[in-house]
Amino acid sequence: MLHVLRSRRRLGCAITKGAETRDRLTHIAAAEGLSLRAYLARLADTLLTPAERAERAEQARAVLNAWNGYALTPAEQDDLDAELDRRLTRATGR
């Protein structure tokens, strides 16, 4: 489990469960010349929340629609999502 501790002065973290995970993240951070805290902060800056992802997807759909009239129905969207999931599963072997 990862706990992020925030205060006005510092951002800290404590990985209290999963020593393998903590050790792996520490090793990856060190290989990049970063502390675990700095590495996790950088990683967090690259990730989106589900709400942020949904917002960006909606913005992309609006741009595509305005640009060339591209507008999927909900059923078409579901079909494409299923196809993407299938391809990702095949590519990653999961």
Backbone hydrogen bonds, N-H to C=O, Kabsch-Sander energy under -0.5 kcal/mol:
donor,donor_aa,acceptor,acceptor_aa,energy
3,H,1,M,-0.5
3,H,14,A,-2.2
4,V,2,L,-0.5
5,L,3,H,-0.6
5,L,12,G,-2.6
6,R,4,V,-0.6
7,S,10,R,-1.7
12,G,5,L,-3.0
14,A,3,H,-2.3
16,T,1,M,-1.8
16,T,14,A,-0.9
17,K,1,M,-0.8
22,R,18,G,-2.4
23,D,19,A,-3.0
24,R,20,E,-2.5
25,L,21,T,-2.7
26,T,22,R,-2.5
27,H,23,D,-2.4
28,I,24,R,-2.7
29,A,25,L,-2.6
30,A,26,T,-2.5
31,A,27,H,-2.2
32,E,28,I,-1.0
32,E,29,A,-0.8
33,G,30,A,-1.7
34,L,29,A,-2.9
39,Y,35,S,-2.7
40,L,36,L,-2.8
41,A,37,R,-2.2
42,R,38,A,-2.4
43,L,39,Y,-2.7
44,A,40,L,-2.7
45,D,41,A,-1.5
46,T,42,R,-0.6
46,T,43,L,-1.5
47,L,43,L,-0.6
47,L,44,A,-0.9
53,R,49,T,-2.6
54,A,50,P,-2.4
55,E,51,A,-2.3
56,R,52,E,-2.4
57,A,53,R,-2.4
58,E,54,A,-2.3
59,Q,55,E,-2.3
60,A,56,R,-2.5
61,R,57,A,-2.5
62,A,58,E,-2.3
63,V,59,Q,-2.3
64,L,60,A,-2.6
65,N,61,R,-2.5
66,A,62,A,-2.4
67,W,63,V,-2.4
68,N,64,L,-2.7
69,G,65,N,-1.9
70,Y,64,L,-1.2
77,Q,73,T,-2.5
78,D,74,P,-2.3
79,D,75,A,-2.3
80,L,76,E,-2.5
81,D,77,Q,-2.6
82,A,78,D,-2.4
83,E,79,D,-2.2
84,L,80,L,-2.6
85,D,81,D,-2.6
86,R,82,A,-2.4
87,R,83,E,-2.5
88,L,84,L,-2.7
89,T,85,D,-2.5
90,R,86,R,-2.3
91,A,87,R,-2.6
92,T,88,L,-2.4
93,G,89,T,-1.6
94,R,89,T,-1.0
